């Protein structure tokens, strides 16, 4: 068996186990409010933990990354759409890198 085949098989097994184990262990409806809240918010917490470092280290400097982050937070707070928020954050990064740095 080649290395690549082994990697694909291990990845498939881990992916299958992660999706299969909750079905096996939670056969009845969850009644605990704490467990329900925990299971509801986990995807958002993981997404935030993966995204936040990428935001701060995706540009040439921390100043321009912070400008984009602040712009995105403000636009999201004002309930702008995803495209508007992303373009506004990218514009803030461009302005910060072009004019400030």
MDTraj code that builds the backbone (N, CA, C; nanometers):
import mdtraj as md
import numpy as np

residues = "UNK UNK UNK UNK UNK UNK UNK UNK UNK UNK UNK UNK UNK UNK UNK UNK UNK UNK UNK UNK UNK UNK UNK UNK UNK UNK UNK UNK UNK UNK UNK UNK UNK UNK UNK UNK UNK UNK UNK UNK UNK UNK UNK UNK UNK UNK UNK UNK UNK UNK UNK UNK UNK UNK UNK UNK UNK UNK UNK UNK UNK UNK UNK UNK UNK UNK UNK UNK UNK UNK UNK UNK UNK UNK UNK UNK UNK UNK UNK UNK UNK UNK UNK UNK UNK UNK UNK UNK UNK UNK UNK UNK UNK UNK UNK UNK UNK UNK UNK UNK UNK".split()
xyz = np.array([
    [0.0859, -0.1180, 0.0000],
    [0.0000, 0.0000, 0.0000],
    [0.0897, 0.1233, 0.0000],
    [0.0579, 0.2153, -0.0860],
    [0.1381, 0.3368, -0.0956],
    [0.1010, 0.4341, 0.0159],
    [0.1857, 0.5313, 0.0354],
    [0.1638, 0.6331, 0.1377],
    [0.0343, 0.7100, 0.1112],
    [0.0129, 0.7471, -0.0129],
    [-0.1069, 0.8228, -0.0496],
    [-0.2343, 0.7431, -0.0226],
    [-0.2332, 0.6149, -0.0521],
    [-0.3494, 0.5298, -0.0255],
    [-0.3772, 0.5234, 0.1242],
    [-0.2720, 0.5118, 0.2033],
    [-0.2880, 0.5091, 0.3486],
    [-0.3460, 0.6387, 0.4022],
    [-0.2986, 0.7503, 0.3504],
    [-0.3488, 0.8804, 0.3939],
    [-0.4967, 0.8941, 0.3594],
    [-0.5346, 0.8521, 0.2397],
    [-0.6746, 0.8606, 0.1980],
    [-0.7615, 0.7712, 0.2858],
    [-0.7161, 0.6514, 0.3167],
    [-0.7940, 0.5596, 0.4004],
    [-0.8092, 0.6116, 0.5432],
    [-0.7020, 0.6630, 0.6015],
    [-0.7091, 0.7176, 0.7377],
    [-0.8010, 0.8394, 0.7408],
    [-0.7916, 0.9261, 0.6415],
    [-0.8790, 1.0434, 0.6340],
    [-1.0247, 1.0016, 0.6207],
    [-1.0518, 0.9032, 0.5377],
    [-1.1889, 0.8540, 0.5203],
    [-1.2408, 0.7932, 0.6508],
    [-1.1582, 0.7182, 0.7207],
    [-1.1997, 0.6570, 0.8470],
    [-1.2304, 0.7623, 0.9529],
    [-1.1437, 0.8588, 0.9664],
    [-1.1653, 0.9645, 1.0656],
    [-1.2906, 1.0451, 1.0318],
    [-1.3083, 1.0780, 0.9065],
    [-1.4267, 1.1528, 0.8650],
    [-1.5538, 1.0717, 0.8917],
    [-1.5490, 0.9437, 0.8634],
    [-1.6647, 0.8585, 0.8885],
    [-1.6940, 0.8488, 1.0375],
    [-1.5911, 0.8302, 1.1200],
    [-1.6128, 0.8185, 1.2642],
    [-1.6719, 0.9457, 1.3238],
    [-1.6235, 1.0598, 1.2806],
    [-1.6740, 1.1857, 1.3324],
    [-1.8223, 1.2023, 1.2997],
    [-1.8657, 1.1553, 1.1866],
    [-2.0062, 1.1686, 1.1468],
    [-2.0934, 1.0565, 1.2035],
    [-2.0346, 0.9387, 1.2285],
    [-2.1115, 0.8238, 1.2732],
    [-2.1292, 0.8200, 1.4249],
    [-2.0305, 0.8603, 1.5012],
    [-2.0377, 0.8481, 1.6474],
    [-2.1536, 0.9250, 1.7112],
    [-2.1824, 1.0495, 1.6714],
    [-2.2987, 1.1155, 1.7315],
    [-2.4301, 1.0417, 1.7041],
    [-2.4435, 0.9806, 1.5886],
    [-2.5647, 0.9054, 1.5563],
    [-2.5770, 0.7833, 1.6472],
    [-2.4651, 0.7184, 1.6760],
    [-2.4665, 0.5999, 1.7618],
    [-2.4970, 0.6367, 1.9063],
    [-2.4353, 0.7435, 1.9575],
    [-2.4493, 0.7773, 2.0988],
    [-2.5747, 0.8581, 2.1305],
    [-2.6282, 0.9315, 2.0356],
    [-2.7461, 1.0139, 2.0599],
    [-2.8655, 0.9586, 1.9822],
    [-2.9127, 0.8409, 2.0233],
    [-3.0256, 0.7789, 1.9545],
    [-3.1586, 0.8440, 1.9905],
    [-3.1661, 0.9045, 2.1080],
    [-3.2894, 0.9721, 2.1476],
    [-3.2662, 1.1235, 2.1431],
    [-3.3749, 1.1970, 2.1492],
    [-3.3640, 1.3427, 2.1432],
    [-3.2956, 1.3966, 2.2682],
    [-3.2108, 1.4964, 2.2479],
    [-3.1411, 1.5572, 2.3599],
    [-3.2388, 1.6414, 2.4415],
    [-3.2371, 1.6222, 2.5722],
    [-3.3277, 1.6980, 2.6584],
    [-3.2555, 1.8052, 2.7388],
    [-3.1272, 1.7912, 2.7552],
    [-3.0514, 1.8887, 2.8330],
    [-3.0349, 2.0180, 2.7532],
    [-3.0731, 2.1298, 2.8126],
    [-3.0590, 2.2584, 2.7446],
    [-2.9117, 2.2921, 2.7241],
    [-2.8277, 2.2542, 2.8197],
    [-2.6846, 2.2831, 2.8102],
    [-2.6230, 2.2085, 2.6919],
    [-2.6547, 2.0806, 2.6781],
    [-2.5990, 2.0002, 2.5681],
    [-2.6509, 2.0521, 2.4348],
    [-2.7793, 2.0882, 2.4288],
    [-2.8340, 2.1435, 2.3048],
    [-2.7628, 2.2730, 2.2665],
    [-2.7421, 2.3610, 2.3644],
    [-2.6724, 2.4872, 2.3365],
    [-2.5289, 2.4604, 2.2944],
    [-2.4633, 2.3663, 2.3619],
    [-2.3251, 2.3313, 2.3281],
    [-2.3155, 2.2818, 2.1845],
    [-2.4047, 2.1912, 2.1465],
    [-2.4024, 2.1367, 2.0104],
    [-2.4410, 2.2421, 1.9069],
    [-2.5221, 2.3385, 1.9444],
    [-2.5631, 2.4435, 1.8517],
    [-2.4480, 2.5397, 1.8232],
    [-2.3718, 2.5769, 1.9266],
    [-2.2701, 2.6797, 1.9108],
    [-2.1321, 2.6280, 1.8699],
    [-2.1080, 2.4998, 1.8750],
    [-1.9776, 2.4454, 1.8381],
    [-1.9354, 2.4828, 1.6963],
    [-2.0193, 2.4710, 1.5937],
    [-1.9736, 2.5082, 1.4595],
    [-1.9298, 2.6547, 1.4498],
    [-2.0001, 2.7442, 1.5193],
    [-1.9623, 2.8851, 1.5156],
    [-1.8292, 2.9082, 1.5866],
    [-1.8074, 2.8387, 1.6971],
    [-1.6822, 2.8545, 1.7713],
    [-1.5638, 2.8024, 1.6899],
    [-1.5821, 2.6894, 1.6252],
    [-1.4739, 2.6329, 1.5432],
    [-1.4453, 2.7226, 1.4237],
    [-1.5496, 2.7723, 1.3595],
    [-1.5307, 2.8626, 1.2463],
    [-1.4565, 2.9890, 1.2890],
    [-1.4948, 3.0447, 1.4026],
    [-1.4255, 3.1634, 1.4529],
    [-1.2798, 3.1354, 1.4872],
    [-1.2536, 3.0205, 1.5487],
    [-1.1163, 2.9848, 1.5847],
    [-1.0296, 2.9620, 1.4622],
    [-1.0890, 2.9162, 1.3540],
    [-1.0120, 2.8953, 1.2314],
    [-0.9953, 3.0240, 1.1514],
    [-1.0954, 3.1100, 1.1549],
    [-1.0949, 3.2293, 1.0715],
    [-1.0154, 3.3439, 1.1316],
    [-1.0267, 3.3658, 1.2609],
    [-0.9657, 3.4833, 1.3224],
    [-0.8140, 3.4921, 1.3013],
    [-0.7359, 3.3845, 1.3240],
    [-0.5918, 3.3956, 1.2963],
    [-0.5617, 3.4231, 1.1490],
    [-0.6423, 3.3664, 1.0596],
    [-0.6207, 3.3890, 0.9162],
    [-0.6434, 3.5353, 0.8804],
    [-0.7381, 3.6002, 0.9482],
    [-0.7635, 3.7418, 0.9231],
    [-0.6415, 3.8245, 0.9609],
    [-0.5844, 3.7960, 1.0757],
    [-0.4750, 3.8792, 1.1272],
    [-0.3420, 3.8585, 1.0534],
    [-0.3234, 3.7426, 0.9934],
    [-0.1951, 3.7153, 0.9282],
    [-0.2058, 3.7029, 0.7767],
    [-0.3127, 3.7547, 0.7168],
    [-0.3318, 3.7408, 0.5728],
    [-0.2783, 3.8586, 0.4927],
    [-0.2326, 3.9637, 0.5597],
    [-0.1815, 4.0804, 0.4891],
    [-0.0356, 4.1018, 0.5239],
    [0.0217, 4.2086, 0.4664],
    [0.1632, 4.2361, 0.4911],
    [0.1909, 4.2857, 0.6318],
    [0.0928, 4.3480, 0.6958],
    [0.1165, 4.4004, 0.8301],
    [-0.0084, 4.3833, 0.9158],
    [0.0121, 4.3891, 1.0447],
    [-0.0984, 4.3766, 1.1387],
    [-0.1887, 4.4999, 1.1342],
    [-0.1341, 4.6145, 1.0949],
    [-0.2135, 4.7373, 1.0881],
    [-0.3202, 4.7258, 0.9797],
    [-0.2821, 4.6816, 0.8614],
    [-0.3812, 4.6696, 0.7542],
    [-0.4804, 4.5575, 0.7835],
    [-0.4349, 4.4489, 0.8471],
    [-0.5272, 4.3421, 0.8846],
    [-0.6277, 4.3923, 0.9873],
    [-0.5816, 4.4715, 1.0809],
    [-0.6718, 4.5278, 1.1822],
    [-0.7715, 4.6243, 1.1192],
    [-0.7280, 4.7011, 1.0202],
    [-0.8194, 4.7927, 0.9499],
    [-0.9291, 4.7143, 0.8793],
    [-0.8942, 4.6058, 0.8146],
    [-0.9941, 4.5222, 0.7487],
    [-1.0879, 4.4560, 0.8483],
    [-1.0339, 4.4102, 0.9601],
    [-1.1165, 4.3481, 1.0632],
    [-1.2158, 4.4475, 1.1221],
    [-1.1691, 4.5667, 1.1524],
    [-1.2569, 4.6691, 1.2088],
    [-1.3654, 4.7084, 1.1082],
    [-1.3269, 4.7225, 0.9824],
    [-1.4258, 4.7552, 0.8793],
    [-1.5308, 4.6450, 0.8681],
    [-1.4876, 4.5197, 0.8725],
    [-1.5821, 4.4081, 0.8624],
    [-1.6757, 4.4037, 0.9831],
    [-1.6228, 4.4287, 1.1013],
    [-1.7067, 4.4294, 1.2215],
    [-1.8116, 4.5397, 1.2139],
    [-1.7685, 4.6586, 1.1715],
    [-1.8629, 4.7714, 1.1616],
    [-1.9706, 4.7434, 1.0575],
    [-1.9328, 4.6955, 0.9418],
    [-2.0310, 4.6667, 0.8367],
    [-2.1254, 4.5542, 0.8769],
    [-2.0728, 4.4529, 0.9450],
    [-2.1592, 4.3443, 0.9915],
    [-2.2545, 4.3934, 1.1001],
    [-2.2073, 4.4825, 1.1848],
    [-2.2934, 4.5391, 1.2893],
    [-2.4091, 4.6179, 1.2279],
    [-2.3823, 4.6845, 1.1165],
    [-2.4862, 4.7608, 1.0470],
    [-2.5727, 4.6717, 0.9576],
    [-2.5583, 4.5403, 0.9709],
    [-2.6373, 4.4409, 0.8966],
    [-2.6223, 4.4522, 0.7454],
    [-2.5029, 4.4827, 0.7000],
    [-2.4768, 4.4822, 0.5559],
    [-2.4624, 4.3372, 0.5102],
    [-2.4799, 4.3132, 0.3837],
    [-2.4696, 4.1773, 0.3305],
    [-2.3270, 4.1254, 0.3324],
    [-2.3140, 3.9965, 0.3050],
    [-2.1832, 3.9327, 0.3066],
    [-2.0897, 3.9926, 0.2013],
    [-2.1413, 4.0150, 0.0814],
    [-2.0587, 4.0714, -0.0253],
    [-2.0146, 4.2130, 0.0094],
    [-2.1047, 4.2937, 0.0619],
    [-2.0709, 4.4313, 0.0999],
    [-1.9664, 4.4321, 0.2108],
    [-1.9836, 4.3450, 0.3083],
    [-1.8885, 4.3372, 0.4195],
    [-1.7512, 4.2923, 0.3705],
    [-1.7470, 4.1914, 0.2858],
    [-1.6184, 4.1414, 0.2350],
    [-1.5490, 4.2467, 0.1486],
    [-1.6242, 4.3128, 0.0616],
    [-1.5643, 4.4169, -0.0223],
    [-1.5190, 4.5369, 0.0607],
    [-1.5959, 4.5731, 0.1624],
    [-1.5565, 4.6837, 0.2497],
    [-1.4291, 4.6528, 0.3273],
    [-1.4191, 4.5290, 0.3773],
    [-1.2978, 4.4888, 0.4496],
    [-1.1775, 4.4861, 0.3562],
    [-1.1968, 4.4332, 0.2354],
    [-1.0867, 4.4304, 0.1391],
    [-1.0458, 4.5714, 0.0986],
    [-1.1446, 4.6601, 0.0835],
    [-1.1134, 4.7999, 0.0527],
    [-1.0369, 4.8678, 0.1654],
    [-1.0737, 4.8394, 0.2889],
    [-1.0022, 4.8968, 0.4030],
    [-0.8582, 4.8475, 0.4076],
    [-0.8372, 4.7212, 0.3772],
    [-0.7005, 4.6671, 0.3733],
    [-0.6208, 4.7340, 0.2617],
    [-0.6812, 4.7474, 0.1450],
    [-0.6130, 4.8114, 0.0325],
    [-0.5736, 4.9542, 0.0665],
    [-0.6657, 5.0305, 0.1231],
    [-0.6374, 5.1697, 0.1593],
    [-0.5270, 5.1761, 0.2640],
    [-0.5352, 5.0885, 0.3633],
    [-0.4338, 5.0894, 0.4695],
    [-0.2958, 5.0540, 0.4148],
    [-0.2889, 4.9565, 0.3261],
    [-0.1581, 4.9172, 0.2728],
    [-0.1051, 5.0180, 0.1708],
    [-0.1937, 5.0801, 0.0957],
    [-0.1492, 5.1707, -0.0097],
    [-0.1134, 5.3103, 0.0445],
    [-0.1969, 5.3618, 0.1331],
    [-0.1783, 5.4988, 0.1781],
    [-0.1051, 5.5111, 0.3113],
    [-0.1243, 5.4172, 0.4007],
    [-0.0657, 5.4280, 0.5344],
    [0.0722, 5.3633, 0.5405],
    [0.0871, 5.2489, 0.4813],
    [0.2150, 5.1745, 0.4927],
    [0.3078, 5.2021, 0.3795],
])
top = md.Topology()
chain = top.add_chain()
for i, resn in enumerate(residues, 1):
    res = top.add_residue(resn, chain, resSeq=i)
    for name in ("N", "CA", "C"):
        top.add_atom(name, md.element.get_by_symbol(name[0]), res)
traj = md.Trajectory(xyz[None], top)
